[in-house]
Amino acid sequence: MVEAVIELSNLNGVSGNENAVREYILERISPLADVIRVDNFGSIIAFKKGKRSDKTVILSAHMDEVGFIVSKITDTGFVKFKSVGEFDTRNIVSKCVKIGSAGVDGVIGMKAVHLQKKDEREKTVEIKDLYIDIGAKNRSDAQKRVKPGDYISFPPSAARLGRYIRGKALDSRAGCACLLKLMEQQYDNDVYFIFTAQREIGMRGAAAAMYGINAGRALVIEGIESADMYGVKDKDITAKIGGGVCVDFMDKFAMPDARMTKRFYELLKNAGISVQEKHNAIGLTDAGGIQRACEGIVTACIAVPVRYSHTQSCVIAGSDLEAAVNAARIFAGKAEF
């Protein structure tokens, strides 16, 4: 599973442009599912027939990653851009990027510090203050290689980092890797495995994918910001990398079913699975989209702790991936909660 998450991380899949990730997943799951379809949003919906059909389950993770999109090209050949998803702009200055299907190399830049006035040095950096340098001499030269509407992503860089894994988009691709592993076995219940598109820009794909699916409950596998790093007080730590899968009791847009979530958490503890609790409401997950879809779907959410999410160098632990897979197996195999 570690190799799968590295391969997934190295694919580019900014929200709305998940093609490469989708093709990789479709190739991997084609011999594993009974029925596979891709909906109009680009989400993959794969169905595995179980021994019974009265307790159908959904397991879901999102394919997309945060990134950027070209908005215009200046007279001097610099590329202006907009964000696709949320970023801390302090983390992207001077970072290398790839632009468009050709993977044009670029560097995110801004006015050098020694050219800035005092008030400029003290203010928060905004996207509008940044540009991408592709080494063009003017607009005409730049237009030969990039154009408005081209997607922009961080370059592939996934690798092992000691006992951990580093790379871009691990806050999404960790869940995809878990689903790929989960699809290798059979279940008593009918199971839909859904790889959603466009989560980073508002859970759009998850809500749309629910139509035409008759399921009693759903489990979302996500990433959650790990807070176990230097400078964070113990009382503020909500998830630790290597501490196991995190059970999400709420986020900004979802309130998972309290009774099922509590019972699920107890089952994981009793099964000896490394598990953590998350009670704050930071972030959002596809649980918010699934929970609201159709007539409403009873939904729970688990998350793999991620350091430095929404950067080119996320860090996760393989042991947390294993814990998430084992937790999802229990959820999928349970007749009811």
Rosetta silent file (secondary structure, phi, psi, omega in degrees, C-alpha in Angstrom):
SEQUENCE: MVEAVIELSNLNGVSGNENAVREYILERISPLADVIRVDNFGSIIAFKKGKRSDKTVILSAHMDEVGFIVSKITDTGFVKFKSVGEFDTRNIVSKCVKIGSAGVDGVIGMKAVHLQKKDEREKTVEIKDLYIDIGAKNRSDAQKRVKPGDYISFPPSAARLGRYIRGKALDSRAGCACLLKLMEQQYDNDVYFIFTAQREIGMRGAAAAMYGINAGRALVIEGIESADMYGVKDKDITAKIGGGVCVDFMDKFAMPDARMTKRFYELLKNAGISVQEKHNAIGLTDAGGIQRACEGIVTACIAVPVRYSHTQSCVIAGSDLEAAVNAARIFAGKAEF
SCORE:     score description
SCORE:     0.000 S_00000001
   1 L     0.000  -29.962  178.021    0.000    0.000    0.000 S_00000001
   2 H   -62.088  -43.403  179.278    2.938    2.345    0.585 S_00000001
   3 H   -63.969  -37.522  179.072    4.005    2.007   -3.050 S_00000001
   4 H   -64.171  -41.816 -178.572    0.456    2.699   -4.191 S_00000001
   5 H   -70.141  -31.696  175.163    0.209    5.905   -2.174 S_00000001
   6 H   -66.749  -44.966  178.371    3.587    7.060   -3.557 S_00000001
   7 H   -62.498  -41.363  178.919    2.421    6.383   -7.122 S_00000001
   8 H   -65.869  -41.127  179.920   -0.857    8.204   -6.474 S_00000001
   9 H   -61.465  -35.146 -176.724    0.932   11.175   -4.916 S_00000001
  10 L   -77.328   -4.032  175.596    3.115   11.549   -7.998 S_00000001
  11 L   -89.810  146.994  176.814    0.083   11.980  -10.242 S_00000001
  12 L   -93.945  130.975 -178.321   -1.335   15.452  -10.906 S_00000001
  13 L  -155.300   57.856  177.183   -5.027   15.857  -10.198 S_00000001
  14 E   -61.017  145.769 -176.952   -6.034   19.410   -9.343 S_00000001
  15 L   -47.279  126.473 -177.631   -9.788   19.738   -8.728 S_00000001
  16 L    92.236   -7.369 -179.290  -11.598   19.548  -12.055 S_00000001
  17 L  -139.549   52.269 -175.150   -8.613   17.905  -13.758 S_00000001
  18 L   -86.581   15.675 -170.793   -8.368   14.506  -12.062 S_00000001
  19 H   -51.462  -50.933 -175.907   -7.804   12.641  -15.349 S_00000001
  20 H   -63.495  -40.359  179.022   -4.429   11.060  -14.558 S_00000001
  21 H   -66.549  -43.916 -179.925   -5.548    9.892  -11.113 S_00000001
  22 H   -60.912  -44.541 -179.683   -8.814    8.532  -12.500 S_00000001
  23 H   -63.261  -40.636  178.002   -7.042    6.564  -15.250 S_00000001
  24 H   -61.520  -47.051 -177.915   -4.620    5.053  -12.738 S_00000001
  25 H   -66.214  -43.550 -179.886   -7.432    3.979  -10.419 S_00000001
  26 H   -58.997  -40.419  178.746   -9.592    2.599  -13.228 S_00000001
  27 H   -65.195  -39.224 -178.161   -6.728    0.406  -14.399 S_00000001
  28 H   -71.101  -34.748 -172.710   -6.122   -0.885  -10.872 S_00000001
  29 H   -96.586   -6.936 -175.574   -9.767   -1.681  -10.064 S_00000001
  30 L   -55.526  -36.713  177.585  -10.960   -3.087  -13.400 S_00000001
  31 L   -87.271   -1.151 -172.460  -10.447   -6.724  -12.309 S_00000001
  32 L  -103.944  -19.111 -174.096  -11.751   -6.081   -8.791 S_00000001
  33 L  -110.399  153.274  176.091  -15.238   -4.627   -9.284 S_00000001
  34 L   -80.998  -37.138  178.959  -18.442   -6.088  -10.704 S_00000001
  35 E  -140.002  135.677  176.503  -19.601   -2.769  -12.155 S_00000001
  36 E  -133.321  134.180  173.042  -17.647    0.441  -12.757 S_00000001
  37 E  -142.914  157.772  176.361  -18.897    3.756  -14.064 S_00000001
  38 E  -117.310  124.478 -176.205  -17.672    7.346  -14.211 S_00000001
  39 L   -84.848 -177.565 -174.790  -20.286   10.037  -13.615 S_00000001
  40 L   -67.694  -19.503  176.047  -20.528   13.487  -15.187 S_00000001
  41 L   -83.528  -14.904 -176.813  -18.348   15.025  -12.471 S_00000001
  42 L    97.176    5.831  176.534  -15.605   12.510  -13.168 S_00000001
  43 L   -75.912  145.744  177.241  -16.057   10.538   -9.960 S_00000001
  44 E   -95.240  130.429  177.621  -15.518    6.768  -10.123 S_00000001
  45 E  -121.606  107.455 -177.251  -18.314    4.578   -8.776 S_00000001
  46 E  -113.365  134.320 -175.239  -17.279    0.936   -8.422 S_00000001
  47 E  -116.890  132.591  173.182  -19.639   -1.757   -7.143 S_00000001
  48 E  -118.889  123.486 -179.997  -18.759   -5.102   -5.554 S_00000001
  49 L   -73.990  130.723  177.828  -21.561   -7.605   -5.056 S_00000001
  50 L  -102.330 -169.451  178.872  -21.717   -9.116   -1.595 S_00000001
  51 L   -78.789  -17.037 -178.826  -23.545  -12.105   -0.145 S_00000001
  52 E  -140.124  154.701 -176.055  -26.458   -9.874    0.852 S_00000001
  53 E  -123.269    8.761 -176.842  -28.025   -6.738   -0.609 S_00000001
  54 E   -93.215   -6.177 -179.269  -30.140   -5.376    2.229 S_00000001
  55 E  -130.420   53.728 -175.901  -27.289   -3.550    4.016 S_00000001
  56 E   -62.963  138.856 -174.458  -25.478   -1.776    1.185 S_00000001
  57 E  -123.099  146.459  172.390  -22.433    0.286    2.240 S_00000001
  58 E  -111.219  131.842  168.417  -20.514    3.176    0.650 S_00000001
  59 E  -117.392  127.489 -170.437  -16.762    3.636    1.133 S_00000001
  60 E  -135.587  144.480  172.313  -15.528    6.937   -0.265 S_00000001
  61 E  -148.374  156.896 -177.852  -12.306    8.938   -0.746 S_00000001
  62 E  -103.832  146.225 -175.199  -11.494   11.906   -2.965 S_00000001
  63 L   -89.030  -27.181 -166.913   -9.053   11.934   -5.888 S_00000001
  64 L   -81.019  165.659  178.086   -8.395   15.651   -6.314 S_00000001
  65 E  -133.720  161.015  173.830   -5.735   17.919   -4.871 S_00000001
  66 L   -72.806  154.007 -179.980   -5.364   21.637   -4.319 S_00000001
  67 E  -172.139 -147.914 -176.879   -3.483   23.570   -6.969 S_00000001
  68 E  -142.829  171.806  176.838   -3.724   26.603   -9.208 S_00000001
  69 E  -143.348  139.429 -178.718   -4.986   27.721  -12.611 S_00000001
  70 E   -67.259  128.795  179.369   -3.501   30.223  -15.053 S_00000001
  71 E  -104.669  -36.366  175.973   -5.529   33.462  -15.105 S_00000001
  72 E  -166.758  169.822  177.908   -3.452   35.657  -17.426 S_00000001
  73 E  -122.131  131.131 -176.688    0.000   36.333  -18.843 S_00000001
  74 L   -79.218  167.229  178.327    1.679   39.699  -18.340 S_00000001
  75 L   -59.045  -31.556 -178.074    3.386   41.776  -21.024 S_00000001
  76 L   -89.527    5.612  173.414    6.738   40.755  -19.578 S_00000001
  77 L    91.086    8.093  175.091    5.939   37.025  -19.775 S_00000001
  78 L   -84.545  149.825 -176.781    5.097   36.275  -16.152 S_00000001
  79 E  -101.184  120.520  173.387    2.141   33.966  -15.428 S_00000001
  80 E   -92.164  153.215 -172.725   -0.568   35.179  -13.056 S_00000001
  81 E  -150.672  163.255  174.366   -2.745   32.554  -11.398 S_00000001
  82 E  -117.648  154.094  177.573   -5.663   31.777   -9.092 S_00000001
  83 E   -82.385  147.219  172.600   -5.815   29.159   -6.363 S_00000001
  84 E  -117.409   95.774 -170.924   -7.920   26.009   -6.706 S_00000001
  85 L   101.286 -179.005 -174.099   -8.628   25.108   -3.096 S_00000001
  86 L   -94.931  137.224  178.421   -7.191   26.630    0.068 S_00000001
  87 L  -134.865  151.573  162.716   -3.536   27.549    0.543 S_00000001
  88 L   -93.567  108.166 -172.847   -1.318   29.254    3.061 S_00000001
  89 H   -61.728  -19.846  177.518    0.507   31.506    0.607 S_00000001
  90 H   -64.185  -23.113 -176.243    3.574   31.582    2.868 S_00000001
  91 H   -88.935   -4.443 -172.193    4.185   27.956    1.888 S_00000001
  92 L  -113.287  -12.434  179.507    4.209   28.424   -1.885 S_00000001
  93 L   -63.815  133.794  179.422    6.652   31.273   -2.567 S_00000001
  94 L    72.920    8.170  178.265    9.739   30.029   -4.489 S_00000001
  95 L   -82.997  146.001  175.516    8.192   26.581   -5.004 S_00000001
  96 E   -78.138  146.872  178.156    8.542   24.782   -8.336 S_00000001
  97 E  -139.036  165.058  173.922    5.370   23.979  -10.293 S_00000001
  98 E  -117.851  134.601 -175.939    4.239   22.206  -13.463 S_00000001
  99 E  -117.973  130.488  173.463    1.836   23.981  -15.825 S_00000001
 100 L    70.484  178.885 -177.435   -0.627   22.422  -18.282 S_00000001
 101 L   -66.529  -23.510  179.144   -0.646   19.005  -19.915 S_00000001
 102 L   -82.093   -9.852  179.154    2.892   19.558  -21.208 S_00000001
 103 L    66.186   45.197  179.024    4.192   20.055  -17.667 S_00000001
 104 E   -62.952  131.098 -179.296    5.892   23.389  -18.315 S_00000001
 105 E   -74.875  141.281  176.275    8.328   24.170  -15.505 S_00000001
 106 E  -152.174  164.663  176.873    7.806   27.295  -13.438 S_00000001
 107 E  -129.216  128.683  178.009    8.759   28.915  -10.142 S_00000001
 108 E   -75.354  124.545 -176.952    6.330   30.862   -7.970 S_00000001
 109 E  -129.668  171.152  173.762    7.859   34.255   -7.264 S_00000001
 110 L  -154.601  173.914  179.002    7.204   37.643   -5.724 S_00000001
 111 L   -57.238  130.398 -178.041    9.071   40.906   -5.277 S_00000001
 112 L   -60.338  148.996 -173.432   12.376   40.178   -3.542 S_00000001
 113 H   -59.456  -35.561 -177.613   12.551   41.146    0.138 S_00000001
 114 H   -76.972   -4.659  174.813   15.298   43.724   -0.423 S_00000001
 115 H  -102.593   -5.105 -177.006   13.049   45.490   -2.948 S_00000001
 116 L   -87.327  146.943  172.217   10.051   45.629   -0.613 S_00000001
 117 L   -79.542  164.494 -175.923    9.036   48.590    1.491 S_00000001
 118 H   -55.069  -44.360 -178.570    8.560   48.113    5.241 S_00000001
 119 H   -67.725  -28.800  177.671    4.749   47.837    4.982 S_00000001
 120 H   -71.065  -38.291  179.926    5.080   45.257    2.198 S_00000001
 121 H   -68.052  -26.227 -174.539    7.373   43.077    4.312 S_00000001
 122 H   -93.572  -13.972 -177.511    4.927   43.129    7.214 S_00000001
 123 L   -89.019  159.394  178.104    1.691   42.320    5.367 S_00000001
 124 L   -68.923  135.208  178.042    0.315   38.876    4.558 S_00000001
 125 L   -70.389  133.425  177.804    1.276   37.591    1.134 S_00000001
 126 L  -116.476  155.988 -179.927   -1.725   37.258   -1.200 S_00000001
 127 H   -54.214  -37.970 -177.484   -2.116   35.306   -4.427 S_00000001
 128 H   -64.632  -19.709  178.804   -2.497   38.556   -6.340 S_00000001
 129 H   -85.585   -7.244 -174.311    1.026   39.546   -5.247 S_00000001
 130 L  -105.192  164.430  176.749    2.547   36.394   -6.732 S_00000001
 131 E  -151.663  169.566  175.132    3.427   35.263  -10.234 S_00000001
 132 E  -116.803  128.111  179.490    5.019   32.261  -11.935 S_00000001
 133 E   -95.844  115.643  177.767    8.307   32.642  -13.758 S_00000001
 134 L  -108.809   11.011  178.653    8.631   30.227  -16.705 S_00000001
 135 L    77.128   24.982  179.766   11.711   31.897  -18.148 S_00000001
 136 L   -88.005  148.395 -179.386    9.807   33.695  -20.921 S_00000001
 137 L   -86.681  -21.128  177.729   11.131   36.931  -22.396 S_00000001
 138 L  -165.576 -178.407 -177.729    7.658   38.420  -23.072 S_00000001
 139 H   -59.853  -45.621 -178.253    3.947   37.575  -23.412 S_00000001
 140 H   -58.898  -41.671  179.012    4.298   36.168  -26.933 S_00000001
 141 H   -64.808  -43.958 -179.502    7.082   33.841  -25.797 S_00000001
 142 H   -65.158  -38.677 -177.360    5.061   32.660  -22.757 S_00000001
 143 H   -65.491  -16.779  176.138    1.922   32.069  -24.843 S_00000001
 144 L   -72.011  -18.394 -174.569    3.771   29.477  -26.890 S_00000001
 145 L  -118.578  -31.771 -179.252    3.926   27.281  -23.791 S_00000001
 146 L  -135.236  162.271  179.277    1.037   28.183  -21.458 S_00000001
 147 L  -149.696  157.039  175.761   -2.429   29.698  -21.726 S_00000001
 148 L   -55.121  137.403 -177.750   -5.209   30.886  -19.413 S_00000001
 149 L    99.108  -13.482  175.922   -7.127   27.903  -18.027 S_00000001
 150 L   -67.451  137.691  177.003   -4.101   25.632  -17.773 S_00000001
 151 E   -80.503  150.957 -177.484   -3.949   23.775  -14.472 S_00000001
 152 E  -128.076  131.541 -179.815   -0.911   24.175  -12.236 S_00000001
 153 E  -139.114  164.594  173.210    0.351   21.613   -9.743 S_00000001
 154 L   -72.605  148.473 -179.516    3.395   20.852   -7.647 S_00000001
 155 L   -71.475  157.251  177.507    5.847   18.452   -9.338 S_00000001
 156 L   -59.988  136.859 -179.719    6.024   14.769   -8.302 S_00000001
 157 L  -154.758   13.056 -173.625    8.260   14.268   -5.280 S_00000001
 158 L   -67.406  140.679  179.139    6.821   11.389   -3.253 S_00000001
 159 E  -166.853  169.827  172.849    9.274    9.127   -1.441 S_00000001
 160 E   -73.197  143.498  179.445    9.878    7.405    1.859 S_00000001
 161 E  -127.830   87.012 -173.539   10.933    9.715    4.684 S_00000001
 162 L    60.071 -122.151  179.367   12.497    7.511    7.330 S_00000001
 163 L   -87.476    0.667 -177.304    9.589    5.557    8.783 S_00000001
 164 E  -112.656 -172.568  178.200    7.086    7.901    7.086 S_00000001
 165 E  -130.084  136.679  176.394    6.042    8.890    3.554 S_00000001
 166 E  -121.939  153.838  177.275    6.278   12.380    2.053 S_00000001
 167 E   159.844  169.978  177.948    4.723   13.864   -1.072 S_00000001
 168 L   -77.999  156.967  171.218    2.037   16.173   -2.404 S_00000001
 169 L    61.676   18.633  179.359   -1.684   15.452   -2.138 S_00000001
 170 H   -68.963  -19.378  177.095   -1.277   12.781    0.540 S_00000001
 171 H   -69.998  -14.065  174.329   -4.259   14.297    2.358 S_00000001
 172 H  -112.737  -44.762 -173.106   -6.405   12.912   -0.482 S_00000001
 173 H   -70.232  -19.495  174.260   -4.437   10.070   -2.062 S_00000001
 174 H   -60.136  -43.599  178.228   -4.047    8.283    1.275 S_00000001
 175 H   -64.794  -39.331  178.112   -7.787    7.591    1.176 S_00000001
 176 H   -63.145  -42.506  178.607   -7.593    6.426   -2.443 S_00000001
 177 H   -61.924  -38.543  177.531   -4.795    4.001   -1.568 S_00000001
 178 H   -62.675  -44.565 -179.943   -6.926    2.632    1.274 S_00000001
 179 H   -63.061  -40.669  178.335   -9.877    2.041   -1.084 S_00000001
 180 H   -59.071  -42.528  178.370   -7.649    0.223   -3.575 S_00000001
 181 H   -66.465  -41.003 -178.661   -6.503   -2.104   -0.806 S_00000001
 182 H   -65.973  -28.537 -178.892  -10.045   -2.599    0.465 S_00000001
 183 L   -73.708   -8.858 -177.948  -11.279   -3.596   -2.983 S_00000001
 184 L   -75.316  -12.227 -177.945   -9.009   -6.646   -2.980 S_00000001
 185 L  -119.940  166.930  177.701  -11.370   -8.643   -0.738 S_00000001
 186 L   -95.892  157.329 -178.163  -14.999   -9.715   -0.764 S_00000001
 187 L  -131.345  153.920  175.171  -17.632   -8.551    1.732 S_00000001
 188 L   -65.367  -38.098 -179.694  -20.867   -9.920    3.077 S_00000001
 189 E   -88.670  153.544  165.933  -22.557   -6.627    2.202 S_00000001
 190 E   -63.957  136.595 -178.424  -22.852   -4.995   -1.214 S_00000001
 191 E  -131.702  131.710  169.819  -20.249   -2.221   -1.275 S_00000001
 192 E   -99.324  126.046  173.838  -19.878    0.874   -3.438 S_00000001
 193 E  -104.323  116.723 -173.595  -16.316    2.210   -3.641 S_00000001
 194 E  -119.218  122.361  176.314  -16.458    5.848   -4.684 S_00000001
 195 E  -105.762  105.219 -169.313  -13.444    7.924   -5.710 S_00000001
 196 E   -89.927  155.753  174.975  -14.805   11.457   -5.844 S_00000001
 197 L  -104.287  158.317  168.949  -13.797   14.507   -7.865 S_00000001
 198 L    57.930   36.840  175.093  -13.755   18.168   -6.847 S_00000001
 199 L   -72.730  -37.742 -173.779  -13.777   17.787   -3.084 S_00000001
 200 L   -67.480  -12.638  178.913  -11.257   20.586   -2.553 S_00000001
 201 L  -117.294   31.416  170.955  -13.628   23.153   -4.072 S_00000001
 202 L   118.331   28.882  173.758  -16.750   22.315   -2.112 S_00000001
 203 L    56.999   30.316 -173.218  -17.532   18.568   -1.957 S_00000001
 204 H   -66.724  -46.470 -176.280  -19.179   18.822   -5.395 S_00000001
 205 H   -66.405  -35.875 -176.552  -18.396   15.358   -6.687 S_00000001
 206 H   -63.366  -46.268 -178.806  -19.460   13.513   -3.540 S_00000001
 207 H   -63.593  -42.587 -178.581  -23.000   14.880   -3.508 S_00000001
 208 H   -66.786  -34.937 -176.050  -23.519   14.195   -7.216 S_00000001
 209 H   -68.402  -17.822 -176.040  -22.170   10.633   -6.966 S_00000001
 210 L   -75.395  -21.376 -177.545  -24.851    9.601   -4.483 S_00000001
 211 L   -69.094  132.306 -177.860  -27.699    9.767   -6.990 S_00000001
 212 L    89.852    0.451  178.110  -28.670    6.328   -8.222 S_00000001
 213 L  -110.909  126.608  178.117  -27.105    4.612   -5.197 S_00000001
 214 L  -106.526   92.574 -176.237  -29.350    2.991   -2.637 S_00000001
 215 L  -127.701  147.101 -178.659  -27.143    2.626    0.447 S_00000001
 216 L   -82.726  -30.250 -178.164  -27.902    2.555    4.136 S_00000001
 217 E  -155.702  161.226 -177.837  -24.671    4.116    5.360 S_00000001
 218 E  -136.799  150.238  173.870  -21.403    5.607    4.163 S_00000001
 219 E  -128.041  125.369  177.121  -17.844    5.918    5.439 S_00000001
 220 E   -99.733  134.573  175.889  -15.511    8.639    4.189 S_00000001
 221 E  -109.425  118.846 -170.939  -11.732    8.137    4.400 S_00000001
 222 E  -128.136 -172.187  169.600   -9.955   11.479    4.595 S_00000001
 223 E  -117.384  147.988  177.164   -6.816   13.216    5.811 S_00000001
 224 E  -132.168  142.309 -178.480   -6.656   15.356    8.943 S_00000001
 225 E   -63.234  120.163  174.252   -4.000   17.877    9.931 S_00000001
 226 L   -77.942  141.651 -175.905   -1.604   16.324   12.438 S_00000001
 227 L  -120.619   23.217 -174.227   -0.599   18.719   15.204 S_00000001
 228 L   -97.542   48.642 -179.126    2.228   16.795   16.835 S_00000001
 229 L  -118.124  173.634 -177.165    5.061   19.043   15.752 S_00000001
 230 L   -57.151  134.415  175.600    7.476   21.438   17.385 S_00000001
 231 L    94.118   -6.948  178.603    5.836   24.486   18.951 S_00000001
 232 L  -101.306  127.470 -179.485    2.367   22.982   19.445 S_00000001
 233 L   -73.191  148.047 -176.872    1.267   22.481   23.043 S_00000001
 234 H   -53.756  -38.715 -176.980    0.009   19.042   24.045 S_00000001
 235 H   -67.006  -18.776 -179.370   -3.443   20.375   24.888 S_00000001
 236 H   -95.143   -4.943 -178.159   -3.835   21.620   21.292 S_00000001
 237 L   -79.346  120.518  179.358   -2.900   18.323   19.644 S_00000001
 238 L  -106.708  -20.195  178.032   -5.944   16.653   18.115 S_00000001
 239 L  -151.338  139.098 -179.477   -4.208   14.056   15.957 S_00000001
 240 L  -117.850  131.363  174.564   -0.726   12.512   16.005 S_00000001
 241 L   -63.900  133.343 -175.963    1.015   10.975   13.031 S_00000001
 242 L    84.737   -2.194 -178.929    1.632    7.310   13.802 S_00000001
 243 L   -90.387   -1.022  179.667   -1.079    7.375   16.457 S_00000001
 244 L   108.554  176.922  179.679   -3.634    5.526   14.347 S_00000001
 245 E   -71.401  145.710 -177.479   -6.702    6.419   12.357 S_00000001
 246 E  -102.810  129.107  175.642   -8.745    9.375   13.600 S_00000001
 247 E   -91.805  122.876 -173.655  -12.522    9.086   14.035 S_00000001
 248 E   -91.936  120.057  179.554  -14.152   12.369   13.064 S_00000001
 249 L   -93.674  -16.102  176.898  -17.067   13.459   15.227 S_00000001
 250 L  -172.950  158.991  168.118  -17.679   16.723   13.330 S_00000001
 251 L  -147.035 -165.942 -174.107  -16.242   19.205   10.844 S_00000001
 252 L   -64.186  -29.725 -173.823  -17.260   22.526    9.301 S_00000001
 253 L  -124.978   -0.449 -177.420  -19.993   21.046    7.115 S_00000001
 254 L  -131.956  144.251  171.653  -20.756   17.595    8.512 S_00000001
 255 L  -127.514   85.330 -178.164  -22.138   16.187   11.729 S_00000001
 256 L   -52.205  151.329 -178.529  -21.658   12.424   11.353 S_00000001
 257 L   -53.955  117.392 -171.718  -24.324   10.231   12.896 S_00000001
 258 H   -64.810  -44.072 -177.740  -23.500   10.376   16.611 S_00000001
 259 H   -64.357  -47.547 -178.822  -24.872    6.959   17.578 S_00000001
 260 H   -66.064  -40.704 -178.783  -23.143    5.128   14.734 S_00000001
 261 H   -63.783  -42.687  179.243  -19.880    7.022   15.194 S_00000001
 262 H   -63.969  -44.250  179.380  -19.740    6.237   18.902 S_00000001
 263 H   -64.731  -41.104  178.809  -20.497    2.568   18.298 S_00000001
 264 H   -61.271  -45.978  179.246  -17.947    2.433   15.474 S_00000001
 265 H   -59.703  -43.294  179.343  -15.261    3.963   17.684 S_00000001
 266 H   -63.390  -39.901  177.804  -15.949    1.399   20.407 S_00000001
 267 H   -61.846  -41.465 -179.949  -15.711   -1.446   17.892 S_00000001
 268 H   -65.665  -42.559  178.175  -12.321   -0.213   16.692 S_00000001
 269 H   -62.393  -44.502 -178.672  -10.984    0.053   20.243 S_00000001
 270 H   -67.081  -26.744  179.516  -12.239   -3.420   21.100 S_00000001
 271 L   -84.173   -1.949  178.207  -10.651   -4.803   17.917 S_00000001
 272 L    78.623   18.663  178.651   -7.253   -3.443   18.968 S_00000001
 273 L   -83.634  135.175  177.402   -7.013   -0.955   16.097 S_00000001
 274 L   -65.968  118.445 -173.008   -4.952    2.162   16.788 S_00000001
 275 E  -141.271  145.680  178.279   -7.563    4.921   16.867 S_00000001
 276 E  -126.425  158.614  176.929   -7.745    8.582   17.875 S_00000001
 277 E  -102.959  145.033  173.040  -10.638   10.951   18.476 S_00000001
 278 E  -127.972  116.135 -176.369  -11.181   14.275   16.727 S_00000001
 279 L  -112.860   -9.576  178.244  -13.694   16.597   18.349 S_00000001
 280 L   -81.628  172.986 -173.021  -12.851   20.003   16.872 S_00000001
 281 L  -111.368   25.937  179.676  -14.579   21.339   13.767 S_00000001
 282 L   -72.487  150.931  175.125  -11.604   22.296   11.614 S_00000001
 283 L    74.037  177.173  174.390  -11.620   21.448    7.913 S_00000001
 284 L  -141.255  156.628 -178.667  -14.287   19.885    5.770 S_00000001
 285 L  -136.254  170.138  176.658  -14.729   16.438    4.269 S_00000001
 286 L   -64.496  -13.406  177.224  -16.865   14.696    1.678 S_00000001
 287 H   -57.038  -34.274  178.914  -19.020   13.552    4.591 S_00000001
 288 H   -64.641  -38.578  178.111  -20.757   16.920    4.325 S_00000001
 289 H   -73.505  -42.879 -178.998  -21.684   16.313    0.692 S_00000001
 290 H   -67.377  -43.130 -177.102  -22.714   12.683    1.136 S_00000001
 291 H   -59.307  -34.464 -176.644  -24.710   13.336    4.286 S_00000001
 292 H   -88.844  -11.721 -172.062  -26.849   15.958    2.505 S_00000001
 293 L   -70.441  152.320  175.954  -27.352   14.060   -0.758 S_00000001
 294 L    51.642 -123.598  178.758  -30.670   12.667   -1.928 S_00000001
 295 L   -94.706    8.827 -177.050  -32.848   12.020    1.142 S_00000001
 296 L    98.555  134.650 -178.595  -29.820   12.032    3.435 S_00000001
 297 L  -125.361  131.319  178.199  -27.344    9.226    4.066 S_00000001
 298 E   -65.841  119.176 -168.330  -26.133    8.082    7.488 S_00000001
 299 E  -130.094  142.600  171.442  -22.425    8.929    7.312 S_00000001
 300 E  -126.146  164.789 -178.163  -19.261    8.460    9.356 S_00000001
 301 E  -142.622  133.943  171.401  -15.733    9.709    8.680 S_00000001
 302 E  -122.017  156.433 -174.914  -12.254    8.475    9.510 S_00000001
 303 E  -142.942  143.725  174.211   -9.009   10.286    8.719 S_00000001
 304 E   -89.547  125.028  178.563   -5.315    9.578    8.320 S_00000001
 305 E   -61.398  135.372 -176.949   -3.185   12.174   10.201 S_00000001
 306 E  -132.225  126.508  171.046   -1.196   14.360    7.782 S_00000001
 307 E   -86.688  141.471  171.911    1.565   16.834    8.536 S_00000001
 308 L    61.576   43.525 -179.453    1.852   19.928    6.312 S_00000001
 309 L   -63.555  156.058 -178.063   -1.348   19.345    4.326 S_00000001
 310 L    60.559   34.732  171.863   -1.996   21.433    1.208 S_00000001
 311 L  -131.051  178.080  178.302    1.735   21.742    0.529 S_00000001
 312 L   -80.817   -3.048 -175.756    4.119   19.945   -1.821 S_00000001
 313 L  -136.352   62.605  172.469    5.515   17.948    1.116 S_00000001
 314 E   -67.947  155.776  177.886    2.760   16.289    3.137 S_00000001
 315 E  -133.368  129.898  177.132    3.924   13.591    5.564 S_00000001
 316 E  -134.872  168.097  178.487    1.968   10.497    6.654 S_00000001
 317 E  -110.354  135.085  177.534    2.686    7.200    8.414 S_00000001
 318 H   -60.847  -31.840  179.510    2.165    3.830    6.759 S_00000001
 319 H   -65.544  -31.990  177.314    0.889    2.447   10.057 S_00000001
 320 H   -71.552  -33.453  174.105   -1.962    4.975   10.002 S_00000001
 321 H   -61.349  -46.019  179.823   -2.904    3.811    6.492 S_00000001
 322 H   -61.876  -40.523  178.725   -3.096    0.239    7.763 S_00000001
 323 H   -63.587  -39.776  179.039   -5.251    1.338   10.694 S_00000001
 324 H   -64.776  -42.041  177.927   -7.613    3.149    8.327 S_00000001
 325 H   -62.362  -46.038 -179.687   -7.954    0.057    6.112 S_00000001
 326 H   -64.035  -37.236  177.801   -8.663   -2.184    9.094 S_00000001
 327 H   -65.614  -43.231 -179.408  -11.236    0.298   10.400 S_00000001
 328 H   -66.838  -33.512  176.421  -13.003    0.476    7.039 S_00000001
 329 H   -60.977  -43.185  178.852  -13.092   -3.325    6.814 S_00000001
 330 H   -63.436  -43.119 -179.977  -14.973   -3.430   10.108 S_00000001
 331 H   -61.828  -47.179 -176.842  -17.390   -0.747    8.899 S_00000001
 332 H   -68.519  -32.769 -175.041  -18.046   -2.505    5.573 S_00000001
 333 H   -86.112  -13.818 -178.119  -18.417   -5.952    7.123 S_00000001
 334 L   -74.826  133.077  179.184  -20.782   -4.947    9.917 S_00000001
 335 L   -68.261  -39.787  178.802  -24.406   -5.797    9.232 S_00000001
 336 L  -162.551  165.786  178.677  -25.643   -2.872   11.284 S_00000001
 337 L  -115.817    0.000    0.000  -24.665   -0.442   14.057 S_00000001
